[in-house]
Amino acid sequence: MAVKKATVKKAVTAKKAPAKKASKAKSVTTAKKAAPAKKAVKKQAAPEAEAKKETTVAPVKKETLIKGLTPEELADICVATADDRKAVDIKKIKVSAEGALSDYFVICTGNSEPHIRAIAEKIERELRNNKGIRPRATEGTAASKWIVIDYFAVVVHVLTPEMRDNYRLEDLWENPETVKKTATKKATGPKKSVAKKTKTTKKN
């Protein structure tokens, strides 16, 4: 009986051993199959990353020409038009090197509120009628004593003497270029007529 029990135990252990080997074999095969799946995921992720790189938008640069004019030429037209309207202390300042969005500032003074309105209207009319250029925005009125005409590349500031002295825009830059400077005209009353004195000689 002891012999039979030993043979039965050997038979049982012999049968169980192959089952364990089979389970190991299955785990190896599943591991081999899982590996290619991970590689496939990586390959699919690569095109998506490339697509994201392609969709990145580069920063928009300013146009160098406005209706065929360079920013400096546009600024010169604004200066000439302001001078035609008798603007005072006209300055053209190159601000592009200072980190501003615009290329030039044109700053000028009007002697009164009606004067600054006339200067601003003349500049807008000149560029609209002769060059087909309209401002991106116009801010301020004659009553506010400061009118700003924004042509993006060129920004025009028309101020009264009080506002010009108060804010001193040109002092924000080190070397502003003075284009034209004229003295403010002071109102004078009517000239008094001076009677000529005539000497009378007495005859003896």
C-alpha positions as a Markdown table, in Angstrom:
| # | Residue | x | y | z |
|---|---|---|---|---|
| 1 | Met | 0.0 | 0.0 | 0.0 |
| 2 | Ala | 2.9 | 2.4 | 0.7 |
| 3 | Val | 4.2 | 1.8 | -2.7 |
| 4 | Lys | 1.0 | 2.6 | -4.4 |
| 5 | Lys | 0.6 | 5.9 | -2.4 |
| 6 | Ala | 4.1 | 6.9 | -3.5 |
| 7 | Thr | 3.4 | 6.2 | -7.1 |
| 8 | Val | 0.1 | 8.1 | -7.0 |
| 9 | Lys | 1.9 | 11.1 | -5.5 |
| 10 | Lys | 4.5 | 11.0 | -8.3 |
| 11 | Ala | 1.8 | 10.8 | -10.9 |
| 12 | Val | -0.1 | 13.8 | -9.4 |
| 13 | Thr | 3.0 | 15.9 | -9.2 |
| 14 | Ala | 3.9 | 14.9 | -12.7 |
| 15 | Lys | 0.6 | 16.1 | -14.0 |
| 16 | Lys | 0.7 | 19.4 | -12.1 |
| 17 | Ala | 4.2 | 20.4 | -13.4 |
| 18 | Pro | 3.2 | 20.8 | -17.0 |
| 19 | Ala | 0.3 | 23.0 | -16.0 |
| 20 | Lys | 2.7 | 25.5 | -14.3 |
| 21 | Lys | 4.9 | 25.6 | -17.3 |
| 22 | Ala | 1.9 | 26.3 | -19.5 |
| 23 | Ser | 0.9 | 29.2 | -17.4 |
| 24 | Lys | 4.4 | 30.7 | -17.6 |
| 25 | Ala | 4.3 | 30.2 | -21.4 |
| 26 | Lys | 1.0 | 32.0 | -21.6 |
| 27 | Ser | 2.3 | 35.0 | -19.6 |
| 28 | Val | 5.4 | 35.2 | -21.8 |
| 29 | Thr | 3.2 | 35.2 | -24.9 |
| 30 | Thr | 0.9 | 37.9 | -23.6 |
| 31 | Ala | 3.9 | 40.0 | -22.6 |
| 32 | Lys | 5.2 | 39.7 | -26.2 |
| 33 | Lys | 1.9 | 40.7 | -27.6 |
| 34 | Ala | 1.5 | 43.7 | -25.3 |
| 35 | Ala | 4.9 | 45.1 | -26.3 |
| 36 | Pro | 3.9 | 45.9 | -29.9 |
| 37 | Ala | 0.7 | 47.6 | -28.7 |
| 38 | Lys | 2.8 | 50.2 | -26.7 |
| 39 | Lys | 5.0 | 50.9 | -29.7 |
| 40 | Ala | 1.9 | 51.5 | -31.8 |
| 41 | Val | 0.6 | 54.1 | -29.3 |
| 42 | Lys | 4.0 | 55.9 | -29.4 |
| 43 | Lys | 3.8 | 56.0 | -33.2 |
| 44 | Gln | 0.4 | 57.4 | -33.2 |
| 45 | Ala | 1.3 | 60.1 | -30.7 |
| 46 | Ala | 4.2 | 61.3 | -32.8 |
| 47 | Pro | 2.1 | 62.7 | -35.7 |
| 48 | Glu | -0.1 | 64.5 | -33.2 |
| 49 | Ala | 2.9 | 66.2 | -31.7 |
| 50 | Glu | 4.0 | 67.2 | -35.2 |
| 51 | Ala | 0.6 | 68.6 | -36.0 |
| 52 | Lys | 0.7 | 70.7 | -32.8 |
| 53 | Lys | 4.1 | 72.1 | -33.9 |
| 54 | Glu | 2.7 | 73.0 | -37.3 |
| 55 | Thr | -0.3 | 74.8 | -35.9 |
| 56 | Thr | 1.7 | 77.2 | -33.8 |
| 57 | Val | 1.2 | 80.7 | -35.2 |
| 58 | Ala | 4.1 | 83.0 | -35.6 |
| 59 | Pro | 3.8 | 86.6 | -34.3 |
| 60 | Val | 2.3 | 89.0 | -36.7 |
| 61 | Lys | 4.6 | 91.6 | -38.1 |
| 62 | Lys | 3.6 | 95.1 | -39.0 |
| 63 | Glu | 3.2 | 95.9 | -42.6 |
| 64 | Thr | 6.1 | 98.1 | -43.9 |
| 65 | Leu | 3.9 | 99.8 | -46.5 |
| 66 | Ile | 0.6 | 101.6 | -46.0 |
| 67 | Lys | -1.1 | 102.0 | -49.4 |
| 68 | Gly | 2.4 | 102.1 | -50.9 |
| 69 | Leu | 3.8 | 104.5 | -48.3 |
| 70 | Thr | 6.5 | 103.7 | -45.8 |
| 71 | Pro | 5.8 | 104.8 | -42.2 |
| 72 | Glu | 8.3 | 107.6 | -42.6 |
| 73 | Glu | 6.6 | 108.9 | -45.7 |
| 74 | Leu | 3.2 | 108.8 | -44.0 |
| 75 | Ala | 4.7 | 110.7 | -41.0 |
| 76 | Asp | 6.1 | 113.3 | -43.4 |
| 77 | Ile | 2.7 | 113.9 | -45.0 |
| 78 | Cys | 1.2 | 114.4 | -41.5 |
| 79 | Val | 3.9 | 116.9 | -40.7 |
| 80 | Ala | 3.5 | 118.8 | -43.9 |
| 81 | Thr | -0.3 | 118.9 | -43.5 |
| 82 | Ala | 0.0 | 120.1 | -39.9 |
| 83 | Asp | 2.5 | 122.8 | -41.0 |
| 84 | Asp | 0.0 | 123.9 | -43.7 |
| 85 | Arg | -2.6 | 124.5 | -41.0 |
| 86 | Lys | 0.0 | 126.6 | -39.0 |
| 87 | Ala | 0.6 | 124.0 | -36.3 |
| 88 | Val | 3.3 | 125.0 | -33.8 |
| 89 | Asp | 6.4 | 123.1 | -32.6 |
| 90 | Ile | 5.9 | 120.1 | -34.9 |
| 91 | Lys | 8.1 | 117.1 | -33.9 |
| 92 | Lys | 8.5 | 113.7 | -35.6 |
| 93 | Ile | 9.8 | 111.1 | -33.3 |
| 94 | Lys | 10.9 | 107.6 | -34.3 |
| 95 | Val | 9.6 | 105.3 | -31.6 |
| 96 | Ser | 10.0 | 101.8 | -33.2 |
| 97 | Ala | 13.4 | 101.3 | -31.6 |
| 98 | Glu | 11.9 | 102.1 | -28.2 |
| 99 | Gly | 9.6 | 99.0 | -28.2 |
| 100 | Ala | 6.4 | 100.8 | -29.2 |
| 101 | Leu | 3.9 | 99.3 | -31.6 |
| 102 | Ser | 4.1 | 102.3 | -33.9 |
| 103 | Asp | 7.0 | 103.5 | -35.9 |
| 104 | Tyr | 6.6 | 107.3 | -35.6 |
| 105 | Phe | 4.9 | 109.8 | -33.4 |
| 106 | Val | 4.0 | 113.2 | -34.8 |
| 107 | Ile | 3.4 | 115.8 | -32.1 |
| 108 | Cys | 2.2 | 119.3 | -32.7 |
| 109 | Thr | 0.4 | 122.2 | -31.0 |
| 110 | Gly | -2.6 | 124.3 | -31.9 |
| 111 | Asn | -3.1 | 127.7 | -30.5 |
| 112 | Ser | -6.7 | 127.1 | -29.5 |
| 113 | Glu | -9.4 | 124.4 | -29.4 |
| 114 | Pro | -10.7 | 125.3 | -32.9 |
| 115 | His | -7.2 | 125.3 | -34.1 |
| 116 | Ile | -6.4 | 121.8 | -33.0 |
| 117 | Arg | -9.7 | 120.6 | -34.5 |
| 118 | Ala | -8.8 | 122.2 | -37.8 |
| 119 | Ile | -5.3 | 120.6 | -37.8 |
| 120 | Ala | -6.7 | 117.1 | -37.0 |
| 121 | Glu | -9.5 | 117.4 | -39.6 |
| 122 | Lys | -7.0 | 118.6 | -42.3 |
| 123 | Ile | -4.7 | 115.6 | -41.7 |
| 124 | Glu | -7.5 | 113.1 | -41.9 |
| 125 | Arg | -9.0 | 114.7 | -45.0 |
| 126 | Glu | -5.6 | 114.9 | -46.7 |
| 127 | Leu | -4.8 | 111.2 | -46.2 |
| 128 | Arg | -8.3 | 110.0 | -47.0 |
| 129 | Asn | -8.9 | 112.0 | -50.2 |
| 130 | Asn | -5.4 | 111.9 | -51.7 |
| 131 | Lys | -4.0 | 108.5 | -50.4 |
| 132 | Gly | -7.1 | 106.5 | -49.5 |
| 133 | Ile | -5.8 | 106.0 | -46.0 |
| 134 | Arg | -8.2 | 106.1 | -43.0 |
| 135 | Pro | -7.2 | 106.1 | -39.4 |
| 136 | Arg | -7.6 | 103.0 | -37.3 |
| 137 | Ala | -9.0 | 105.2 | -34.5 |
| 138 | Thr | -9.4 | 108.8 | -33.6 |
| 139 | Glu | -9.6 | 109.7 | -29.9 |
| 140 | Gly | -10.3 | 113.0 | -28.1 |
| 141 | Thr | -12.1 | 116.1 | -29.2 |
| 142 | Ala | -11.3 | 119.8 | -29.4 |
| 143 | Ala | -13.1 | 120.2 | -26.0 |
| 144 | Ser | -10.7 | 117.7 | -24.5 |
| 145 | Lys | -7.8 | 119.8 | -25.8 |
| 146 | Trp | -6.0 | 116.7 | -27.1 |
| 147 | Ile | -6.8 | 114.8 | -30.3 |
| 148 | Val | -5.0 | 111.5 | -31.2 |
| 149 | Ile | -5.2 | 110.1 | -34.8 |
| 150 | Asp | -3.9 | 106.5 | -34.9 |
| 151 | Tyr | -2.7 | 105.2 | -38.3 |
| 152 | Phe | -1.0 | 102.2 | -36.5 |
| 153 | Ala | 2.4 | 102.8 | -38.0 |
| 154 | Val | 2.1 | 106.6 | -37.3 |
| 155 | Val | 0.3 | 108.2 | -34.4 |
| 156 | Val | -0.5 | 111.9 | -34.5 |
| 157 | His | -1.0 | 114.0 | -31.4 |
| 158 | Val | -2.5 | 117.4 | -31.7 |
| 159 | Leu | -2.6 | 119.4 | -28.4 |
| 160 | Thr | -3.3 | 122.8 | -27.0 |
| 161 | Pro | -0.2 | 124.6 | -25.4 |
| 162 | Glu | -1.5 | 123.8 | -21.9 |
| 163 | Met | -1.8 | 120.1 | -22.5 |
| 164 | Arg | 1.5 | 120.0 | -24.4 |
| 165 | Asp | 3.3 | 121.6 | -21.4 |
| 166 | Asn | 1.5 | 119.4 | -18.9 |
| 167 | Tyr | 2.2 | 116.0 | -20.5 |
| 168 | Arg | 5.5 | 116.7 | -22.4 |
| 169 | Leu | 5.2 | 113.6 | -24.6 |
| 170 | Glu | 8.5 | 114.2 | -26.4 |
| 171 | Asp | 10.4 | 114.0 | -23.1 |
| 172 | Leu | 9.6 | 110.2 | -23.1 |
| 173 | Trp | 12.3 | 109.8 | -25.8 |
| 174 | Glu | 15.9 | 110.8 | -25.6 |
| 175 | Asn | 16.5 | 112.5 | -28.9 |
| 176 | Pro | 13.2 | 113.6 | -30.5 |
| 177 | Glu | 13.6 | 115.1 | -34.0 |
| 178 | Thr | 12.2 | 118.6 | -34.2 |
| 179 | Val | 10.8 | 119.0 | -37.7 |
| 180 | Lys | 9.5 | 122.5 | -37.6 |
| 181 | Lys | 9.2 | 124.9 | -34.7 |
| 182 | Thr | 7.4 | 128.2 | -35.0 |
| 183 | Ala | 6.8 | 130.8 | -32.3 |
| 184 | Thr | 3.3 | 131.1 | -31.0 |
| 185 | Lys | 1.6 | 134.3 | -32.2 |
| 186 | Lys | 0.3 | 136.5 | -29.5 |
| 187 | Ala | -2.8 | 138.5 | -30.1 |
| 188 | Thr | -2.1 | 142.2 | -30.5 |
| 189 | Gly | -4.4 | 145.1 | -30.6 |
| 190 | Pro | -4.8 | 147.6 | -33.4 |
| 191 | Lys | -1.7 | 149.6 | -34.0 |
| 192 | Lys | -1.9 | 153.2 | -32.8 |
| 193 | Ser | -1.4 | 155.8 | -35.5 |
| 194 | Val | 1.5 | 158.0 | -34.7 |
| 195 | Ala | 1.0 | 161.6 | -35.8 |
| 196 | Lys | 4.0 | 163.1 | -37.4 |
| 197 | Lys | 5.2 | 166.2 | -35.8 |
| 198 | Thr | 6.0 | 169.0 | -38.2 |
| 199 | Lys | 8.2 | 171.9 | -37.3 |
| 200 | Thr | 6.9 | 175.3 | -38.1 |
| 201 | Thr | 9.3 | 178.1 | -38.8 |
| 202 | Lys | 8.3 | 181.6 | -37.9 |
| 203 | Lys | 9.0 | 184.2 | -40.5 |
| 204 | Asn | 10.3 | 187.4 | -39.2 |
